[in-house]
Amino acid sequence: MSKEKTRFVCQKCGADFPKWQGRCGGCGEWNCLIEEAVEKPASRGRSGGYAGVAAGQVQTLDKIELFEETVIPSGISEFDRVLGGGLVRGSVVLIGGDPGIGKSTLLLQTVHQIAANQISCLYVSGEESPRQIGLRAERLGLARESISLFSETQIEKILATAMKFAPQVLVVDSIQTLYSEELSAAPGAVSQLRECTAKLVRFAKSTGTTVFLIGHVTKEGAIAGPRVLEHMVDTVLYFESEAGSRYRMLRAVKNRFGPVNELGMFAMLETGLKAVNNPSAIFLSRPDGEQAGSAIFPVWEGSRALLVEVQALVDDNSGNYARRVTQGFDGGRLAMLLAVLNRHGGIPMHDLDVYVNVVGGLKITETASDLAVVAAAVSSLRNVAIEHGTVIFGEIGLAGELRPAANGEARIKTAEQHGFSKIVLPKANAPRSKSKNIEIFTAQSVQEALSFLF
């Protein structure tokens, strides 16, 4: 009897090797190779496996009927925003995040909202027992009679049940617990993840069912995370949260039916996740009165502008070298901005410690925040607060010039809607028509902008 052939598959990147080794040659991770049985390929025959296969029909694009995708509102405003308007028929959505962050809670609430509109839904649980999900629904105040539940981990049984039940929305919690009888690998292995997801994608496309997949990354990293499956699904959403915070941020990193990098805000309450329709109120929550080292910046997230507070602290250096510590901002860009401020603004900080923090746990990556960060640092250095009601944005070049930012008029409109009275921005972002409610100051250089602020 011949010995069964095996291979060693990396649980991080999916690369396979004939022998075990401590480090994966594909991604460089250590101790991530798991032994799996090699599946026997089907016989192709003498002609390479193409004999007797009918050729497909080829057509030009102008012969294809074009129509708008049907969108089903989920009943949760921030969730619809991240999805691109709602649930698209036949789409596959992957929601990733750390354990306990609120993925199951959000989808259980979504199923309840959709079922209330006479849309058939099926919630498949592979992790929690039906009693656990029933207790969660009771705690959230959901009508349990409207939620259809199926507890199973074998993908073949799940698809057979889904074909019989014919739901319009299918939720799988979670993809790491599913397995296929066609593979000998354990649930959670890369091969099982890919095979189960591929079958669910084929089911969604053939039946028009909207499929939600929950995927989480354990703290130990023993189970492959949802990044392995990103190229197979239509939409990838990630839950983010700061430690100890009750607020959750749902970000779209891939979306074939809507804008990428769209951000949805939720608050975790005793009754579940509640959509935060005005996220700027979270990031601007601060004590009354003016504070030195603080600046308000309109960050562009997805399709809207959010007003966030950027804080800076400039302190005497007690060590041998100056420290540059950032939270929510790129540390390398801070060093570059301080060099520009020294050279073209005449304000040296090379011998001082500089700390920058973005309030609310938001991470800023766009360069339009340069002027706000510099203004906050100068405000802390001089211990002079920026005038209350002022919003600042603009990119700073290495020559000290202010460069325009995208969606400038939308940022101005957002600041005006929140009651701000002044805004400092690059001259190229000057609006075509003046506003009666907000005073606009344009500057061509960082020195000109700081002269107006201080």
C-alpha positions in Angstrom: 0.0 0.0 0.0 1.5 3.3 -1.1 2.2 6.0 1.5 -0.2 9.0 1.3 1.6 12.1 -0.1 1.6 15.2 2.1 2.8 18.8 1.8 3.4 21.6 4.2 1.3 24.7 3.7 2.0 28.1 5.2 -1.0 29.3 7.2 -0.1 33.0 6.6 0.4 33.2 2.8 -0.7 29.8 1.5 2.7 28.8 0.0 3.4 25.0 0.0 6.6 23.1 0.4 7.5 19.4 0.1 9.3 19.3 3.5 8.8 21.0 6.8 11.0 24.0 7.5 11.0 26.5 10.4 10.6 29.6 8.2 8.3 30.1 5.3 10.2 31.1 2.1 7.2 33.0 0.8 6.3 35.5 3.6 9.2 35.0 6.0 7.0 34.0 9.0 8.3 31.4 11.5 6.6 28.2 12.6 3.6 28.5 10.3 3.9 25.4 8.1 1.1 22.8 8.7 1.2 19.3 7.1 -1.7 18.6 4.8 -2.6 15.6 2.5 -2.1 16.1 -1.2 -5.4 15.7 -3.0 -5.3 13.4 -6.0 -5.9 15.2 -9.3 -8.6 14.0 -11.6 -7.5 12.1 -14.7 -7.2 14.3 -17.7 -7.0 11.6 -20.4 -4.7 11.5 -23.4 -5.9 14.7 -24.9 -5.1 16.9 -21.8 -8.7 16.8 -20.4 -10.4 18.9 -23.1 -11.9 16.1 -25.2 -15.6 16.2 -25.2 -15.8 19.6 -23.5 -18.2 22.0 -25.4 -16.7 25.4 -26.2 -18.3 28.5 -24.6 -19.9 31.4 -26.3 -17.9 34.6 -26.8 -19.6 37.9 -27.2 -18.7 41.6 -27.4 -19.5 44.0 -24.7 -22.1 45.9 -26.7 -24.3 42.8 -26.8 -24.4 42.5 -23.0 -27.5 43.9 -21.3 -26.6 46.6 -18.8 -28.7 47.3 -15.7 -28.3 48.8 -12.3 -27.7 46.4 -9.4 -30.6 46.1 -7.0 -29.7 47.5 -3.6 -31.4 46.4 -0.4 -31.1 48.7 2.6 -29.9 47.0 5.7 -31.8 49.4 8.1 -28.5 50.6 9.7 -27.4 53.9 8.1 -23.7 53.6 8.8 -23.6 50.0 7.6 -25.3 51.0 4.3 -22.8 53.8 3.9 -19.8 51.5 4.1 -21.4 48.9 1.8 -22.0 51.6 -0.9 -25.8 52.1 -0.3 -26.9 48.7 0.9 -26.8 45.0 0.1 -26.2 44.0 -3.5 -27.8 40.8 -4.8 -25.2 38.1 -5.5 -22.4 39.9 -3.6 -20.0 38.3 -1.1 -19.0 40.5 1.8 -16.2 39.6 4.2 -16.1 41.3 7.6 -12.9 40.9 9.6 -11.7 42.0 12.9 -10.5 40.9 16.3 -12.6 38.5 18.4 -15.3 40.3 20.5 -15.2 43.5 18.5 -18.9 43.2 17.4 -19.0 41.4 14.0 -21.6 38.9 15.1 -23.6 41.5 16.9 -23.7 43.8 13.8 -24.8 41.0 11.4 -27.4 39.7 13.9 -28.9 43.1 14.1 -28.8 43.4 10.3 -30.6 40.1 9.8 -33.3 41.3 12.2 -33.7 44.6 10.4 -33.9 42.9 7.0 -36.3 40.2 8.1 -38.6 42.8 9.3 -39.0 43.9 5.7 -40.2 40.4 4.6 -36.8 39.5 3.2 -35.8 35.9 3.9 -32.5 35.5 5.8 -30.5 32.5 7.1 -28.0 32.9 9.9 -25.5 30.0 9.9 -23.5 29.6 13.1 -20.4 27.4 13.3 -18.9 28.9 16.5 -21.8 29.5 18.9 -24.6 27.2 19.9 -28.2 28.2 19.1 -28.8 28.9 22.8 -25.9 31.4 22.9 -27.2 33.2 19.9 -30.7 33.2 21.4 -29.5 34.7 24.6 -27.6 37.4 22.6 -30.8 38.2 20.6 -32.7 38.5 23.8 -30.1 40.8 25.3 -30.2 43.0 22.2 -34.0 43.2 22.3 -34.5 41.5 18.9 -37.6 39.6 17.9 -36.3 36.0 17.9 -39.2 34.6 15.9 -38.0 36.6 12.8 -34.4 35.1 12.8 -33.8 31.8 11.1 -30.8 29.9 12.5 -28.9 26.9 11.3 -26.0 25.5 13.3 -23.5 23.6 11.1 -19.9 23.6 10.0 -19.8 21.3 7.0 -20.0 23.4 3.8 -21.9 20.8 1.8 -24.7 20.6 4.4 -24.9 24.4 4.6 -25.2 24.8 0.8 -27.8 22.0 0.6 -29.9 23.7 3.3 -29.5 27.1 1.7 -30.7 25.7 -1.6 -33.8 24.3 0.1 -34.5 27.4 2.3 -33.6 29.8 -0.6 -32.7 32.9 1.5 -32.0 36.2 0.0 -29.4 36.9 2.6 -27.0 34.3 4.0 -24.7 35.0 7.0 -21.8 32.6 7.8 -20.3 32.9 11.3 -17.5 32.2 10.9 -15.6 31.1 7.8 -12.7 29.7 9.9 -15.0 27.0 11.4 -16.2 25.6 8.1 -14.7 22.5 6.4 -15.3 20.5 3.2 -15.4 16.7 3.2 -13.4 16.9 -0.1 -10.3 18.0 1.8 -8.5 16.3 4.6 -7.1 19.5 6.2 -8.5 20.7 9.5 -11.0 23.6 9.7 -9.2 26.9 9.5 -6.4 25.8 7.3 -5.7 27.8 4.2 -6.9 25.1 1.8 -10.2 24.8 3.7 -10.7 28.5 3.8 -10.2 28.9 0.1 -12.4 25.9 -0.9 -15.3 26.8 1.4 -15.2 30.4 0.3 -15.0 29.4 -3.4 -18.2 27.3 -2.9 -20.0 30.1 -1.2 -19.0 32.6 -3.9 -20.3 30.2 -6.6 -23.5 29.8 -4.6 -24.0 33.6 -4.3 -23.4 34.2 -8.0 -25.6 31.4 -9.3 -28.6 32.2 -7.0 -28.3 35.9 -6.4 -28.0 35.5 -2.7 -26.1 38.1 -0.7 -23.6 36.3 1.4 -21.8 37.7 4.5 -18.7 35.9 5.8 -17.3 36.6 9.3 -13.6 36.2 9.6 -11.5 37.0 12.6 -7.8 36.8 13.5 -6.9 35.2 16.9 -4.5 36.9 19.2 -2.0 34.0 18.8 -2.3 34.1 15.0 -2.9 30.3 14.8 -5.8 30.6 12.3 -5.3 32.2 8.9 -6.9 35.6 8.9 -9.4 37.0 6.3 -6.6 38.6 4.2 -6.1 35.2 2.5 -9.6 35.6 1.0 -9.7 39.2 0.0 -9.2 38.6 -3.7 -12.1 36.1 -3.8 -14.9 38.3 -2.4 -16.6 41.5 -3.6 -16.3 43.6 -0.5 -13.9 43.5 2.5 -14.8 45.3 5.7 -12.6 45.7 8.8 -13.7 46.5 12.3 -11.3 48.8 14.2 -11.4 50.0 17.8 -9.1 51.5 20.3 -8.5 49.5 23.5 -11.1 50.4 26.1 -13.2 52.5 23.7 -16.9 51.9 23.2 -16.7 53.2 19.6 -16.2 51.0 16.6 -15.0 52.0 13.2 -16.1 49.9 10.2 -13.8 50.6 7.2 -14.1 49.3 3.6 -10.8 48.3 2.2 -12.3 46.7 -1.0 -15.7 47.3 -2.5 -16.7 46.6 -6.1 -20.1 48.3 -5.6 -19.1 51.5 -3.7 -16.2 53.8 -2.6 -13.1 52.3 -1.0 -11.9 53.6 2.4 -15.5 54.5 3.4 -15.8 54.8 7.2 -18.8 53.9 9.4 -19.0 54.8 13.1 -20.8 52.7 15.7 -21.2 52.9 19.4 -21.3 49.7 21.4 -24.1 49.9 23.9 -25.9 47.4 26.1 -28.5 47.0 23.4 -26.0 46.4 20.7 -24.3 48.5 18.0 -25.8 51.9 17.4 -24.9 54.0 14.3 -23.3 57.3 15.0 -24.7 59.7 12.3 -22.5 62.6 13.4 -18.9 61.2 13.9 -17.4 64.6 14.1 -19.1 65.1 17.5 -17.0 62.2 18.8 -13.6 63.5 17.6 -14.4 67.1 18.7 -15.5 66.2 22.2 -13.2 68.3 24.4 -13.5 70.6 27.4 -14.9 74.1 26.9 -12.5 76.9 26.3 -9.4 77.3 24.1 -6.4 75.0 24.6 -2.8 75.5 23.4 -1.5 72.7 21.2 -4.9 71.8 19.6 -6.1 72.3 16.0 -9.2 71.2 14.1 -8.7 69.4 10.8 -11.4 68.2 8.3 -10.2 64.7 7.3 -11.6 63.2 4.2 -12.9 59.6 4.8 -14.6 57.8 1.9 -17.2 60.2 0.6 -17.5 62.7 3.5 -15.4 65.0 5.6 -15.0 64.4 9.4 -13.8 67.1 11.7 -11.1 65.8 14.0 -8.9 67.3 16.7 -5.1 67.1 16.3 -3.1 67.6 19.5 0.6 68.4 19.8 2.8 68.8 22.9 6.3 70.4 22.6 8.4 69.8 25.7 12.0 70.3 26.8 14.3 67.5 26.0 15.7 65.7 29.0 17.7 63.1 27.1 20.5 63.0 24.6 18.2 63.2 21.5 14.8 64.7 20.8 11.8 62.4 20.7 9.2 62.3 18.0 6.2 60.3 19.2 3.0 60.1 17.2 -0.4 58.4 17.6 -2.6 58.2 14.5 0.0 60.1 12.4 3.1 59.1 10.5 6.2 59.7 12.5 8.4 60.1 9.5 6.2 62.8 8.0 6.3 64.7 11.4 10.1 64.8 11.2 9.9 66.2 7.7 7.3 68.9 8.7 9.5 70.0 11.6 12.5 70.3 9.3 10.4 72.5 6.9 9.2 74.6 9.8 12.8 75.2 10.9 14.1 76.0 7.4 11.2 78.1 6.0 9.2 79.1 9.1 12.1 80.1 11.3 10.9 78.0 14.2 13.5 75.4 15.3 12.4 72.4 17.3 15.4 70.1 16.7 16.3 70.1 20.5 12.7 69.7 21.8 10.5 66.6 22.3 7.4 66.7 20.0 4.3 64.5 20.6 1.4 64.4 18.2 -2.0 62.7 18.9 -5.2 62.4 16.8 -8.1 62.4 19.2 -10.6 59.5 18.9 -8.2 56.8 17.7 -8.5 57.8 14.0 -5.5 57.3 11.8 -4.7 60.1 9.4 -2.8 59.2 6.2 -3.6 62.1 3.9 -1.1 64.9 3.5 -3.9 67.6 3.8 -3.3 67.4 7.6 0.2 68.9 7.4 -0.8 72.5 8.2 -3.0 71.4 11.1 -0.1 69.4 12.7 2.4 72.2 12.3 -0.1 74.7 13.7 -0.8 72.6 16.7 3.0 72.2 17.4 3.6 75.9 17.1 0.6 76.6 19.4 2.1 74.2 22.1 5.6 75.7 21.7 4.3 79.3 22.2 1.6 78.3 24.7 -0.9 80.3 22.6 -4.2 78.7 21.7 -5.6 78.9 18.2 -8.7 81.1 18.0 -11.8 79.1 18.8 -13.9 78.1 15.8 -11.0 77.8 13.4 -10.5 74.9 11.0 -7.1 74.3 9.3 -6.0 72.1 6.3 -3.4 72.1 3.6 -0.4 70.1 2.4 3.1 71.5 3.0 5.8 71.1 0.4 9.5 70.9 1.1 10.0 74.5 0.0 7.5 75.7 2.6 4.7 76.2 0.1 1.0 75.2 0.7 -0.4 72.8 -1.8 -4.1 72.2 -2.5 -6.0 69.3 -1.0 -8.7 67.3 -2.7 -12.4 68.0 -2.0 -11.6 71.4 -0.6 -15.2 72.9 -1.0 -16.7 69.8 0.7 -14.4 70.3 3.7 -15.4 74.0 3.9 -19.0 73.1 3.8 -18.6 70.5 6.6 -16.9 73.1 8.8 -19.6 75.6 8.1 -22.3 73.1 9.0 -20.7 72.4 12.4 -20.7 76.1 13.2 -17.1 77.0 12.7 -16.4 80.7 11.8 -12.9 80.7 10.3 -10.9 78.4 8.0 -7.3 78.6 6.9 -6.4 76.8 3.7 -4.1 76.9 0.6 -4.8 79.6 -1.9 -5.5 77.0 -4.6 -8.4 75.7 -2.5 -10.1 79.1 -2.3 -13.8 78.6 -3.1 -15.4 80.3 -6.1 -18.1 82.1 -4.1 -17.7 83.6 -0.6 -19.7 82.3 2.3 -21.6 84.6 4.7 -21.2 82.2 7.7 -17.5 81.4 7.6 -14.4 83.6 7.1 -11.9 82.1 4.7 -8.2 82.9 4.9 -5.9 81.7 2.1 -2.2 81.4 2.3 0.6 80.5 -0.2 3.2 79.4 2.4 3.4 77.9 5.8 4.9 81.1 7.2 2.0 83.2 5.9 -0.5 80.8 7.5 1.3 80.8 10.8 1.5 84.6 10.8 -2.3 84.7 10.5 -2.9 82.1 13.2 -0.5 83.6 15.7 
